[in-house]
Amino acid sequence: MIQIVVFKGDPQIPILLGIVATALMGKFIGFRWADLEEGLLNGIRIGLSSMIILMLVGMLIGTWILSGTVPVMIHMGLQTLAPAIFLVAAMVICAVVSVATGTSWGTVGTVGLALIGIGEGLGIPLPLVAGAIISGAFFGDKMSPLSDTTNLASAVAGVSLFSHIRHMSTTTVPAMLIAGALYAVLGLRYADNALDLTTISAITRNLEASFSLSPWLLAPAVLVMGLAILRVPAIPSLFLGVMAGGLLAILAQGASVKDVFVAMQSGYVSQTGFAAVDNLLTRGGLNGMMWTISLVFLALAFGGMLERTRALETVLESVLKRVKGRGGLMVSTVMTSMGVNALAGDPYLSVALPGRMYAPAYAKAGLSGRNLSRAIEDGGTLVSPLIPWNSGGAYCSSILGVATLAYVPFAFANWLTPLISMAYGLTGLYVEPAEAQTRRSSYPAADLS
């Protein structure tokens, strides 16, 4: 936190020092290095698929810009979206795409990237635009049966996937409705603005001069969404999206195979001479993801080391000793997921660790596992992009080009949801008792630890 907030630096080195400190503590209390190393490697293994997805997203952004897919989204949006409705529309569009694809990161990196360009052309502050994008994208991820975190939360809490999603709607839908109302009100502030037609015209002219634009260029995005609806796994879906973008770049834009490979590796470099377009479109590529991947890698290693030394477990046990009643249990669950998000820097650990640790407590309290699965997602998945050193926050900031702390106040749905969840816990609203058979048996999650 000192490195991010005070020194304005990157979080990787402090996390690495955290790994060293945890290892030294582990040795001091009697752990063998082989055990500590195994914990570190186990933590990394959890996120290997996510790191592969990050690589593919970087390649996808590069080829989708080179092919004209992202530029045509920006071009069409600038011609159709008005400032007054833009923020609400951005939130809804990202929510729909994220539900269909099951990935908030993929939505932010594709549709979100296009919406940032449109918002800039419409003269709306980018932190506000980023907040609307992230609210919609992470709502969709949380409510999609295709989402990895949604499946993870239902699994560790020992409940069925669709009953988990239905129970989550009690917190997430109200948060989205409130967020939509706030975006509508804020959008009115820009409704009377004379559109910066000069800037919009300059952006569209530069896009038209640099790319051959056609609705057919949306084919890679339609392909990826279609594969997600058909429940094709994320990695092959994204890879096919990369290949489709590369093929369109050759056929529609006259790019060479070398150009496609360069876009995959190093990203697209815009050279229109117009700063607004060049700043927006110069991004993507495998290399562009390495900063985020290194952060995810170290955060997972840190989380694995903390788990192996039982550091997090010890904290959670001490919390449970102080919890009073069902309301206190649910509030502490949400706050623990938020805390793990901040300490371990990874959304998966913020769902998995509290889910495993709190499951027996919910069974003992006679509460349905759906309350647990909802609480760990409310404090885990949605809070991830609000923390600068978390992989979610780092990713969104790097893709959208907006500092995490700048968009946090405007990501309304992300911080409203855990507040609503804790309010339900304290009031007993939408808190479900455990079924009779659940009370008589242990949760599956209890055995995982």
C-alpha positions as CSV (number, residue, x, y, z in Angstrom):
1,M,0.0,0.0,0.0
2,I,2.9,2.4,0.8
3,Q,4.5,1.6,-2.6
4,I,1.2,2.3,-4.5
5,V,-0.2,5.2,-2.6
6,V,2.9,7.0,-1.3
7,F,5.7,6.1,-3.7
8,K,3.4,5.8,-6.7
9,G,5.3,2.8,-7.8
10,D,4.6,-0.7,-9.1
11,P,3.5,-3.4,-6.6
12,Q,5.6,-6.3,-7.8
13,I,8.7,-5.8,-5.7
14,P,6.8,-5.3,-2.4
15,I,4.9,-8.5,-3.1
16,L,8.2,-10.3,-3.7
17,L,9.5,-9.0,-0.4
18,G,6.3,-10.3,1.2
19,I,7.0,-13.7,-0.2
20,V,10.5,-13.5,1.3
21,A,9.2,-12.4,4.7
22,T,6.6,-15.2,4.7
23,A,9.3,-17.7,3.8
24,L,11.5,-16.5,6.6
25,M,8.6,-16.6,9.1
26,G,7.8,-20.2,7.8
27,K,11.4,-21.3,8.4
28,F,11.4,-19.7,11.9
29,I,8.3,-21.6,13.0
30,G,9.5,-24.9,11.7
31,F,8.4,-25.4,8.0
32,R,10.9,-27.1,5.6
33,W,11.8,-25.1,2.5
34,A,10.4,-28.0,0.4
35,D,7.0,-27.4,2.0
36,L,7.2,-23.7,1.5
37,E,8.2,-24.1,-2.1
38,E,5.4,-26.5,-2.7
39,G,2.9,-23.9,-1.3
40,L,4.4,-21.2,-3.5
41,L,4.1,-23.5,-6.6
42,N,0.6,-24.6,-5.7
43,G,-0.5,-21.0,-5.6
44,I,1.0,-20.3,-9.0
45,R,-0.7,-23.4,-10.5
46,I,-4.1,-22.1,-9.5
47,G,-3.7,-19.1,-11.9
48,L,-1.9,-20.7,-14.8
49,S,-5.0,-20.8,-16.9
50,S,-5.7,-17.1,-16.0
51,M,-2.2,-16.2,-17.2
52,I,-2.7,-18.0,-20.4
53,I,-6.0,-16.1,-20.9
54,L,-4.1,-12.8,-20.2
55,M,-1.6,-13.7,-22.9
56,L,-4.4,-14.5,-25.4
57,V,-6.3,-11.3,-24.5
58,G,-3.1,-9.2,-25.2
59,M,-2.8,-11.0,-28.6
60,L,-6.5,-10.6,-29.3
61,I,-6.4,-6.8,-28.6
62,G,-3.4,-6.4,-31.0
63,T,-5.1,-8.4,-33.8
64,W,-8.5,-6.9,-33.3
65,I,-7.1,-3.4,-33.6
66,L,-5.0,-4.3,-36.7
67,S,-8.0,-6.0,-38.3
68,G,-10.3,-3.0,-37.7
69,T,-12.6,-4.8,-35.2
70,V,-12.0,-2.4,-32.4
71,P,-11.9,0.7,-34.6
72,V,-15.2,-0.1,-36.2
73,M,-16.8,-0.5,-32.7
74,I,-15.5,3.0,-31.9
75,H,-16.6,4.4,-35.2
76,M,-20.2,3.0,-34.9
77,G,-20.5,4.1,-31.3
78,L,-19.4,7.7,-32.0
79,Q,-22.1,7.9,-34.6
80,T,-24.9,6.5,-32.5
81,L,-24.4,7.1,-28.8
82,A,-25.3,10.4,-27.2
83,P,-23.6,11.8,-24.1
84,A,-26.8,11.8,-22.0
85,I,-27.3,8.0,-22.4
86,F,-23.7,6.9,-22.9
87,L,-22.8,5.9,-19.3
88,V,-26.0,3.8,-18.8
89,A,-25.5,2.3,-22.3
90,A,-21.9,1.5,-21.5
91,M,-22.8,-0.3,-18.3
92,V,-25.6,-2.3,-20.0
93,I,-23.5,-3.3,-23.0
94,C,-20.6,-4.5,-20.9
95,A,-23.0,-6.4,-18.6
96,V,-24.7,-8.2,-21.6
97,V,-21.3,-9.1,-23.2
98,S,-19.9,-10.3,-19.9
99,V,-22.9,-12.5,-19.2
100,A,-22.7,-14.0,-22.7
101,T,-18.9,-14.6,-22.5
102,G,-18.4,-15.2,-18.8
103,T,-15.3,-13.0,-18.7
104,S,-15.1,-9.5,-17.2
105,W,-11.5,-9.2,-18.3
106,G,-12.3,-10.2,-21.9
107,T,-15.1,-7.6,-21.9
108,V,-13.0,-4.8,-20.5
109,G,-10.2,-5.6,-23.0
110,T,-12.5,-5.6,-26.1
111,V,-15.9,-3.8,-25.8
112,G,-14.5,-1.7,-22.8
113,L,-11.6,-0.6,-24.8
114,A,-13.9,0.6,-27.6
115,L,-16.2,2.4,-25.2
116,I,-13.3,4.3,-23.7
117,G,-12.6,5.6,-27.1
118,I,-16.2,6.6,-27.6
119,G,-16.4,8.3,-24.2
120,E,-13.3,10.3,-25.0
121,G,-14.8,11.4,-28.3
122,L,-18.0,12.4,-26.5
123,G,-16.1,14.5,-24.0
124,I,-17.0,12.5,-20.9
125,P,-14.3,12.1,-18.2
126,L,-12.5,8.8,-18.6
127,P,-12.6,7.8,-14.9
128,L,-16.4,8.0,-15.1
129,V,-16.5,6.0,-18.3
130,A,-14.1,3.4,-16.8
131,G,-16.4,3.1,-13.7
132,A,-19.4,2.4,-15.9
133,I,-17.5,-0.2,-18.0
134,I,-16.2,-2.0,-14.9
135,S,-19.6,-2.0,-13.1
136,G,-21.2,-3.7,-16.1
137,A,-18.3,-6.1,-16.9
138,F,-18.0,-7.4,-13.4
139,F,-21.7,-7.7,-12.9
140,G,-21.9,-9.9,-16.0
141,D,-18.9,-12.0,-14.9
142,K,-20.5,-12.5,-11.5
143,M,-23.9,-13.5,-12.9
144,S,-22.7,-15.7,-15.8
145,P,-22.8,-19.5,-15.5
146,L,-19.7,-19.4,-17.8
147,S,-17.6,-17.4,-15.3
148,D,-14.8,-19.2,-13.5
149,T,-15.2,-17.2,-10.3
150,T,-19.0,-18.0,-10.3
151,N,-18.3,-21.7,-10.7
152,L,-15.5,-21.5,-8.0
153,A,-17.8,-19.8,-5.5
154,S,-20.6,-22.3,-5.9
155,A,-18.1,-25.2,-5.7
156,V,-16.3,-24.1,-2.5
157,A,-19.7,-23.4,-0.8
158,G,-21.1,-26.7,-1.8
159,V,-24.2,-25.3,-3.6
160,S,-25.5,-25.7,-7.2
161,L,-24.4,-23.2,-9.7
162,F,-27.8,-21.8,-10.7
163,S,-29.1,-21.6,-7.1
164,H,-26.0,-19.6,-6.4
165,I,-26.6,-17.2,-9.3
166,R,-30.3,-16.8,-8.3
167,H,-29.3,-15.9,-4.7
168,M,-26.6,-13.5,-5.9
169,S,-29.2,-11.5,-7.8
170,T,-30.6,-10.3,-4.5
171,T,-27.6,-8.1,-4.0
172,T,-26.2,-7.6,-7.5
173,V,-29.5,-6.5,-9.2
174,P,-30.3,-3.7,-6.7
175,A,-26.7,-2.5,-6.9
176,M,-26.9,-2.4,-10.7
177,L,-30.3,-0.5,-10.6
178,I,-28.8,2.1,-8.2
179,A,-25.7,2.4,-10.4
180,G,-27.8,2.8,-13.5
181,A,-29.8,5.6,-11.9
182,L,-26.6,7.3,-10.8
183,Y,-25.1,7.0,-14.3
184,A,-28.3,8.4,-15.8
185,V,-28.2,11.4,-13.5
186,L,-24.5,12.0,-14.2
187,G,-25.1,11.6,-17.9
188,L,-27.5,14.5,-17.8
189,R,-24.6,16.8,-16.9
190,Y,-23.2,16.2,-20.3
191,A,-26.5,16.1,-22.2
192,D,-26.5,19.9,-22.8
193,N,-22.9,19.9,-23.8
194,A,-22.5,20.8,-27.4
195,L,-20.8,17.7,-28.7
196,D,-17.2,18.2,-29.5
197,L,-18.0,17.6,-33.2
198,T,-14.5,18.7,-34.1
199,T,-12.9,16.0,-32.0
200,I,-15.5,13.4,-33.0
201,S,-15.1,14.3,-36.7
202,A,-11.3,14.2,-36.4
203,I,-11.4,10.7,-34.7
204,T,-13.8,9.3,-37.3
205,R,-11.9,10.8,-40.2
206,N,-8.6,9.3,-38.9
207,L,-10.2,5.9,-38.3
208,E,-11.7,6.0,-41.9
209,A,-8.3,7.0,-43.3
210,S,-6.4,4.3,-41.4
211,F,-8.8,1.3,-41.7
212,S,-11.2,-0.1,-44.2
213,L,-14.3,-0.1,-42.0
214,S,-17.3,-2.4,-42.4
215,P,-19.8,-4.1,-40.1
216,W,-18.3,-7.5,-41.2
217,L,-15.2,-6.6,-39.1
218,L,-17.3,-7.4,-36.0
219,A,-17.2,-11.1,-37.0
220,P,-14.3,-11.9,-34.5
221,A,-16.3,-10.5,-31.6
222,V,-19.5,-12.3,-32.7
223,L,-17.4,-15.5,-33.0
224,V,-16.1,-15.3,-29.4
225,M,-19.5,-14.5,-28.0
226,G,-21.1,-17.4,-29.9
227,L,-18.4,-19.8,-28.7
228,A,-19.0,-18.7,-25.1
229,I,-22.8,-19.2,-25.5
230,L,-22.0,-22.7,-26.8
231,R,-19.9,-23.2,-23.6
232,V,-16.6,-23.6,-25.5
233,P,-13.9,-23.0,-22.9
234,A,-12.3,-19.6,-22.7
235,I,-8.8,-20.5,-23.9
236,P,-9.7,-22.1,-27.3
237,S,-12.5,-19.4,-27.8
238,L,-10.0,-16.6,-27.3
239,F,-7.4,-18.3,-29.5
240,L,-9.9,-18.6,-32.3
241,G,-10.8,-14.9,-31.8
242,V,-7.1,-14.1,-32.2
243,M,-6.9,-16.2,-35.4
244,A,-10.1,-14.6,-36.8
245,G,-8.7,-11.1,-36.1
246,G,-5.4,-12.0,-37.8
247,L,-7.2,-13.4,-40.8
248,L,-9.4,-10.3,-41.1
249,A,-6.3,-8.1,-40.8
250,I,-4.9,-9.8,-43.9
251,L,-8.1,-9.9,-45.9
252,A,-9.7,-6.6,-45.0
253,Q,-6.7,-4.3,-44.1
254,G,-4.0,-5.7,-46.4
255,A,-1.8,-6.6,-43.5
256,S,1.1,-9.1,-44.0
257,V,1.6,-12.2,-42.0
258,K,4.5,-10.4,-40.4
259,D,2.3,-7.5,-39.4
260,V,-0.1,-10.0,-37.7
261,F,2.7,-11.6,-35.8
262,V,4.0,-8.2,-34.7
263,A,0.6,-7.2,-33.4
264,M,0.3,-10.5,-31.5
265,Q,3.7,-10.1,-29.9
266,S,4.2,-6.3,-29.5
267,G,0.7,-4.9,-30.0
268,Y,-0.6,-2.4,-32.5
269,V,1.1,0.9,-32.9
270,S,-1.1,3.7,-34.3
271,Q,0.6,6.3,-36.4
272,T,-2.2,8.5,-37.6
273,G,-0.6,11.7,-36.3
274,F,-3.7,12.4,-34.3
275,A,-2.9,12.0,-30.6
276,A,-6.5,11.0,-29.4
277,V,-6.5,8.1,-31.9
278,D,-2.9,7.1,-31.5
279,N,-3.1,7.0,-27.6
280,L,-6.2,4.9,-27.8
281,L,-5.1,2.4,-30.4
282,T,-1.5,1.9,-29.4
283,R,-1.9,-1.1,-27.2
284,G,-2.2,-4.8,-26.9
285,G,0.2,-7.7,-27.7
286,L,1.7,-10.4,-25.6
287,N,4.4,-8.1,-24.4
288,G,1.8,-5.6,-23.2
289,M,0.4,-8.2,-20.8
290,M,3.7,-9.1,-19.2
291,W,3.4,-6.4,-16.5
292,T,0.0,-7.7,-15.4
293,I,1.1,-11.4,-15.8
294,S,4.1,-10.7,-13.5
295,L,1.8,-9.2,-10.9
296,V,-0.6,-12.1,-11.1
297,F,2.3,-14.6,-10.9
298,L,3.8,-13.0,-7.8
299,A,0.4,-12.4,-6.1
300,L,-0.5,-16.1,-6.5
301,A,2.9,-17.2,-5.2
302,F,2.4,-14.9,-2.2
303,G,-1.1,-16.3,-1.6
304,G,0.2,-19.8,-1.9
305,M,3.0,-19.1,0.6
306,L,0.5,-17.5,3.0
307,E,-1.8,-20.5,2.7
308,R,0.9,-23.1,3.3
309,T,2.2,-21.3,6.4
310,R,-1.4,-21.1,7.7
311,A,-1.0,-17.3,8.0
312,L,-4.4,-16.5,6.4
313,E,-6.1,-19.4,8.2
314,T,-4.8,-18.1,11.6
315,V,-6.3,-14.7,10.8
316,L,-9.6,-16.2,9.8
317,E,-9.8,-18.4,12.9
318,S,-9.2,-15.4,15.1
319,V,-12.0,-13.5,13.3
320,L,-14.4,-16.4,13.8
321,K,-13.8,-16.4,17.6
322,R,-15.0,-12.8,17.7
323,V,-18.1,-13.2,15.4
324,K,-21.4,-12.6,17.1
325,G,-24.5,-14.1,15.5
326,R,-25.5,-14.8,11.9
327,G,-25.3,-11.2,10.9
328,G,-21.7,-10.9,12.2
329,L,-20.8,-14.1,10.4
330,M,-22.0,-12.8,7.1
331,V,-20.5,-9.4,7.5
332,S,-17.1,-10.9,8.5
333,T,-17.3,-13.2,5.4
334,V,-17.7,-10.2,3.0
335,M,-15.0,-8.3,4.8
336,T,-12.6,-11.3,4.8
337,S,-13.0,-11.7,1.1
338,M,-12.2,-8.0,0.7
339,G,-9.2,-8.4,3.0
340,V,-7.8,-11.4,1.1
341,N,-8.3,-9.4,-2.1
342,A,-6.1,-6.7,-0.6
343,L,-3.6,-9.0,1.1
344,A,-3.1,-11.7,-1.5
345,G,-3.9,-9.5,-4.6
346,D,-5.9,-12.2,-6.3
347,P,-9.7,-12.6,-6.8
348,Y,-9.5,-16.4,-6.9
349,L,-8.0,-16.6,-3.5
350,S,-10.5,-14.1,-2.2
351,V,-13.2,-16.5,-3.1
352,A,-11.5,-19.9,-2.4
353,L,-9.9,-19.3,1.0
354,P,-12.8,-17.7,2.8
355,G,-15.2,-20.2,1.2
356,R,-13.2,-23.1,2.5
357,M,-12.7,-21.6,6.0
358,Y,-16.2,-20.3,6.6
359,A,-18.2,-23.3,5.3
360,P,-18.2,-25.2,8.6
361,A,-19.3,-22.1,10.5
362,Y,-22.3,-21.6,8.2
363,A,-23.3,-25.2,8.6
364,K,-23.0,-24.9,12.4
365,A,-25.1,-21.7,12.3
366,G,-27.8,-23.4,10.3
367,L,-27.3,-21.1,7.3
368,S,-27.6,-22.2,3.7
369,G,-24.4,-22.4,1.7
370,R,-26.0,-20.0,-0.8
371,N,-25.5,-17.2,1.8
372,L,-21.8,-18.1,1.9
373,S,-21.3,-18.3,-1.9
374,R,-23.0,-14.9,-2.3
375,A,-20.9,-13.3,0.4
376,I,-17.6,-14.5,-0.9
377,E,-18.4,-13.3,-4.5
378,D,-19.8,-9.9,-3.2
379,G,-16.5,-9.3,-1.4
380,G,-14.3,-11.1,-3.8
381,T,-15.1,-10.9,-7.5
382,L,-16.6,-7.4,-7.4
383,V,-14.0,-5.8,-5.2
384,S,-11.0,-7.1,-7.2
385,P,-10.9,-4.3,-9.7
386,L,-11.0,-1.7,-7.0
387,I,-7.6,-2.5,-5.5
388,P,-4.6,-1.2,-7.5
389,W,-2.2,-4.1,-6.7
390,N,-4.9,-6.7,-7.2
391,S,-4.6,-8.5,-10.6
392,G,-8.1,-7.2,-11.4
393,G,-7.3,-3.6,-10.6
394,A,-4.0,-3.8,-12.4
395,Y,-5.5,-5.3,-15.5
396,C,-8.4,-2.9,-15.8
397,S,-6.1,0.1,-15.2
398,S,-3.6,-1.0,-17.8
399,I,-6.2,-1.9,-20.5
400,L,-8.4,1.2,-20.0
401,G,-5.5,3.7,-19.4
402,V,-7.2,5.0,-16.2
403,A,-5.6,4.8,-12.8
404,T,-7.4,2.4,-10.4
405,L,-7.9,5.0,-7.7
406,A,-9.3,7.4,-10.3
407,Y,-12.2,5.2,-11.4
408,V,-12.9,3.6,-8.0
409,P,-15.5,6.3,-6.9
410,F,-17.4,5.7,-10.1
411,A,-17.5,1.9,-10.2
412,F,-20.8,2.2,-8.3
413,A,-22.0,-1.4,-8.7
414,N,-18.7,-2.8,-7.4
415,W,-18.7,-1.1,-4.1
416,L,-22.5,-1.0,-3.6
417,T,-22.9,-4.8,-3.8
418,P,-20.7,-5.7,-0.8
419,L,-22.4,-2.9,1.2
420,I,-25.9,-4.3,0.3
421,S,-24.7,-7.8,1.2
422,M,-23.5,-6.7,4.6
423,A,-26.8,-4.9,5.2
424,Y,-28.7,-8.1,4.4
425,G,-26.6,-10.0,6.9
426,L,-27.3,-7.5,9.7
427,T,-31.0,-7.3,9.0
428,G,-31.6,-10.9,8.1
429,L,-33.1,-9.9,4.7
430,Y,-32.6,-12.5,2.0
431,V,-30.7,-14.8,4.4
432,E,-31.7,-18.4,3.8
433,P,-31.7,-21.1,6.4
434,A,-29.9,-24.4,5.6
435,E,-32.0,-27.2,4.3
436,A,-32.6,-30.1,6.7
437,Q,-30.2,-32.5,4.8
438,T,-27.5,-29.8,4.8
439,R,-27.7,-29.4,8.6
440,R,-27.2,-33.1,9.0
441,S,-24.2,-33.3,6.7
442,S,-20.9,-31.5,6.4
443,Y,-20.3,-29.1,3.5
444,P,-18.1,-30.5,0.7
445,A,-16.0,-27.4,1.1
446,A,-15.1,-28.3,4.6
447,D,-13.1,-31.3,3.4
448,L,-11.0,-29.2,0.9
449,S,-8.8,-27.6,3.5
